[in-house]
Amino acid sequence: MKHFASLKAAKQAASPPMLTPVLPSSRAAALQAIAAAALLLVSCATLDAQTVAVARSGDGLRIEIDGALFTEYATSGTTNPNFYPVIGPGGVGLTREFPAPAGAKVDHPHHHSIWIAHDGVNGVNFWAVGPDAGHVEHTGFSDVKANGASASFTAKAKWLTPQGDALLNDERRCIITALPEGARQIDLSITLAASAGAVTFRDSKEGTVAIR
């Protein structure tokens, strides 16, 4: 008991005469828990933060997330502009390889990852490939930008008959977003405008925004 009493007295003697009021233990504990939770949220947000970048790549665009390829918007070497490859958070491609690797079974050669096409636009088949099919030709980019966890651009194209006549012009607004926990998103909207008279889209299972 003496040792305890002398220790207590020494602490009291060393203490300043005026002390800052101490919060009740329950309130102090609650504030500490809130501070810890806020720090944890900040840490998680930092870990989840991803940066999206977009840059020209040949005639198309290359989109990277944290310095690694996510997708490219390809405009040459194809009958339709398309997103390829499309890489998932684990580094694995989400769409089939194009062109097909050696030895792989080749079917539906017009399936180009993520693309836009339709069978039966004023009677023209833009879905298939070949001399009797139409094709979509890229005409330019605008509003290409990146900011933090998202990037966006506008791409324009024209729909040409096998004879080279333009039926449609289109404008595609694309927004790529890096989401928490490694997820990523492509938001694609398209505006079609007739360029030479009325245009009719046939009711068809082969179109219009496609993924394979």
C-alpha positions as CSV (number, residue, x, y, z in Angstrom):
1,M,0.0,0.0,0.0
2,K,2.8,2.4,0.8
3,H,4.4,1.9,-2.6
4,F,1.1,2.5,-4.3
5,A,0.5,5.6,-2.3
6,S,3.9,7.1,-3.0
7,L,3.6,6.4,-6.7
8,K,0.3,8.1,-6.8
9,A,1.6,11.1,-5.0
10,A,4.6,11.4,-7.3
11,K,2.4,11.5,-10.3
12,Q,0.2,14.1,-8.7
13,A,3.2,16.2,-7.8
14,A,4.4,16.1,-11.4
15,S,1.1,17.0,-12.8
16,P,0.4,20.6,-13.7
17,P,-2.1,22.4,-11.5
18,M,-4.6,22.9,-14.2
19,L,-5.7,19.9,-16.4
20,T,-7.7,19.8,-19.5
21,P,-11.1,18.2,-18.8
22,V,-11.1,14.5,-19.7
23,L,-14.1,13.2,-21.7
24,P,-16.0,10.4,-20.2
25,S,-14.5,7.0,-21.2
26,S,-17.6,6.0,-23.3
27,R,-17.5,9.2,-25.3
28,A,-13.8,9.1,-25.8
29,A,-14.0,5.5,-27.0
30,A,-16.7,6.4,-29.4
31,L,-14.7,9.3,-30.9
32,Q,-11.6,7.0,-31.2
33,A,-13.8,4.4,-33.0
34,I,-15.1,7.1,-35.4
35,A,-11.5,8.3,-36.1
36,A,-10.4,4.8,-36.7
37,A,-13.3,4.1,-39.1
38,A,-12.6,7.3,-41.0
39,L,-8.9,6.4,-41.4
40,L,-9.9,2.9,-42.6
41,L,-12.3,4.4,-45.2
42,V,-9.6,6.8,-46.4
43,S,-7.1,3.8,-46.6
44,C,-9.7,1.7,-48.5
45,A,-10.5,4.6,-50.9
46,T,-6.8,4.9,-51.6
47,L,-6.4,1.2,-52.3
48,D,-9.4,1.2,-54.5
49,A,-8.5,4.3,-56.5
50,Q,-7.7,3.6,-60.1
51,T,-6.4,6.0,-62.7
52,V,-7.7,5.8,-66.3
53,A,-5.6,7.1,-69.2
54,V,-6.4,7.4,-72.9
55,A,-4.0,8.0,-75.8
56,R,-3.8,7.6,-79.5
57,S,-2.7,4.2,-80.8
58,G,-2.3,4.1,-84.5
59,D,-5.6,5.1,-86.0
60,G,-7.4,4.2,-82.8
61,L,-7.3,4.8,-79.0
62,R,-5.7,2.9,-76.2
63,I,-7.3,2.9,-72.8
64,E,-5.2,2.0,-69.7
65,I,-6.1,1.5,-66.1
66,D,-3.2,2.1,-63.7
67,G,-0.8,1.7,-66.5
68,A,-2.1,-1.6,-67.8
69,L,-4.0,-2.1,-71.0
70,F,-7.8,-2.3,-70.5
71,T,-9.0,-2.0,-74.1
72,E,-8.4,-0.4,-77.4
73,Y,-10.9,1.3,-79.7
74,A,-9.7,-0.1,-83.1
75,T,-10.7,1.6,-86.3
76,S,-8.5,0.0,-89.0
77,G,-8.2,-3.6,-90.2
78,T,-11.8,-4.3,-89.5
79,T,-15.2,-3.7,-91.2
80,N,-16.6,-2.1,-88.1
81,P,-14.8,-0.1,-85.4
82,N,-14.7,-2.1,-82.1
83,F,-13.3,-2.5,-78.6
84,Y,-10.6,-5.1,-78.6
85,P,-9.1,-6.5,-76.5
86,V,-11.2,-6.1,-73.4
87,I,-9.1,-7.1,-70.3
88,G,-10.8,-8.0,-67.0
89,P,-9.4,-7.2,-63.5
90,G,-7.6,-10.5,-63.4
91,G,-5.7,-9.8,-66.6
92,V,-7.7,-12.2,-68.7
93,G,-9.4,-11.2,-72.0
94,L,-13.2,-11.1,-71.8
95,T,-13.9,-11.4,-75.5
96,R,-12.7,-13.9,-78.0
97,E,-9.3,-13.5,-79.6
98,F,-9.3,-11.6,-82.9
99,P,-7.9,-12.6,-85.3
100,A,-8.3,-16.2,-84.1
101,P,-5.0,-17.8,-83.0
102,A,-3.4,-20.5,-85.2
103,G,-5.3,-23.8,-84.9
104,A,-8.4,-22.3,-83.4
105,K,-11.8,-23.1,-84.8
106,V,-12.9,-20.1,-86.9
107,D,-16.6,-19.3,-87.0
108,H,-18.6,-16.1,-87.5
109,P,-15.6,-14.0,-88.6
110,H,-17.7,-10.9,-88.4
111,H,-17.8,-11.2,-84.5
112,H,-15.4,-8.5,-83.5
113,S,-15.3,-8.4,-79.6
114,I,-17.6,-5.4,-78.9
115,W,-18.9,-3.7,-82.0
116,I,-22.0,-2.1,-83.6
117,A,-23.7,-3.5,-86.7
118,H,-27.1,-4.5,-88.1
119,D,-28.5,-6.8,-90.7
120,G,-31.0,-5.1,-92.9
121,V,-30.4,-1.3,-93.1
122,N,-32.4,-0.3,-96.2
123,G,-31.8,-3.9,-97.2
124,V,-28.0,-3.8,-96.7
125,N,-26.4,-6.3,-94.4
126,F,-23.9,-4.5,-92.1
127,W,-23.7,-7.5,-89.9
128,A,-21.9,-9.9,-92.2
129,V,-18.5,-9.4,-94.0
130,G,-17.8,-9.9,-97.7
131,P,-18.3,-8.1,-101.0
132,D,-22.0,-8.0,-100.7
133,A,-22.1,-6.6,-97.2
134,G,-22.0,-3.0,-96.0
135,H,-19.3,-1.7,-93.7
136,V,-18.9,1.0,-91.1
137,E,-16.0,3.4,-91.6
138,H,-14.5,5.5,-88.8
139,T,-14.3,9.2,-89.6
140,G,-12.8,10.9,-86.5
141,F,-12.5,11.4,-82.8
142,S,-13.3,14.4,-80.6
143,D,-13.6,15.3,-76.9
144,V,-10.8,12.8,-76.0
145,K,-10.0,13.2,-72.3
146,A,-9.2,11.5,-69.0
147,N,-9.8,12.6,-65.5
148,G,-9.0,10.4,-62.5
149,A,-11.0,7.2,-62.6
150,S,-12.7,7.8,-65.9
151,A,-11.9,8.6,-69.6
152,S,-14.2,9.5,-72.4
153,F,-14.3,10.2,-76.1
154,T,-16.6,10.7,-79.0
155,A,-16.1,8.6,-82.2
156,K,-17.8,9.3,-85.5
157,A,-18.5,6.9,-88.4
158,K,-20.4,6.5,-91.6
159,W,-22.3,3.4,-92.8
160,L,-21.5,2.6,-96.4
161,T,-23.2,0.3,-98.9
162,P,-21.2,-2.3,-100.9
163,Q,-21.2,0.4,-103.7
164,G,-19.7,3.0,-101.3
165,D,-22.9,5.1,-100.8
166,A,-23.4,6.5,-97.3
167,L,-26.7,5.6,-95.7
168,L,-26.0,6.8,-92.1
169,N,-23.7,8.9,-90.0
170,D,-23.3,7.9,-86.4
171,E,-21.8,9.5,-83.3
172,R,-20.7,7.2,-80.4
173,R,-20.1,8.6,-76.9
174,C,-17.9,6.3,-74.9
175,I,-17.1,6.6,-71.2
176,I,-14.7,4.2,-69.5
177,T,-14.8,4.1,-65.7
178,A,-12.6,2.3,-63.2
179,L,-14.9,1.1,-60.3
180,P,-14.0,0.0,-56.8
181,E,-12.4,-3.4,-56.2
182,G,-10.9,-3.5,-59.7
183,A,-14.2,-3.5,-61.7
184,R,-14.3,-1.5,-64.9
185,Q,-17.2,-0.3,-67.0
186,I,-17.8,0.8,-70.6
187,D,-20.8,3.1,-71.1
188,L,-21.6,3.4,-74.8
189,S,-24.3,5.5,-76.4
190,I,-24.9,5.9,-80.2
191,T,-26.8,8.5,-82.2
192,L,-27.7,7.6,-85.8
193,A,-28.6,10.1,-88.4
194,A,-29.8,9.4,-92.0
195,S,-27.5,11.0,-94.5
196,A,-29.3,10.3,-97.8
197,G,-33.1,10.0,-97.3
198,A,-35.2,7.7,-95.1
199,V,-33.5,4.7,-93.4
200,T,-35.3,1.6,-92.1
201,F,-33.8,-1.0,-89.8
202,R,-35.2,-4.4,-90.4
203,D,-36.3,-6.3,-87.3
204,S,-33.4,-8.7,-86.9
205,K,-31.7,-10.8,-84.2
206,E,-28.4,-9.8,-85.8
207,G,-27.7,-6.4,-84.4
208,T,-27.2,-3.8,-83.1
209,V,-24.6,-3.6,-80.2
210,A,-22.9,-6.9,-80.0
211,I,-20.4,-8.7,-77.7
212,R,-18.5,-11.9,-78.2
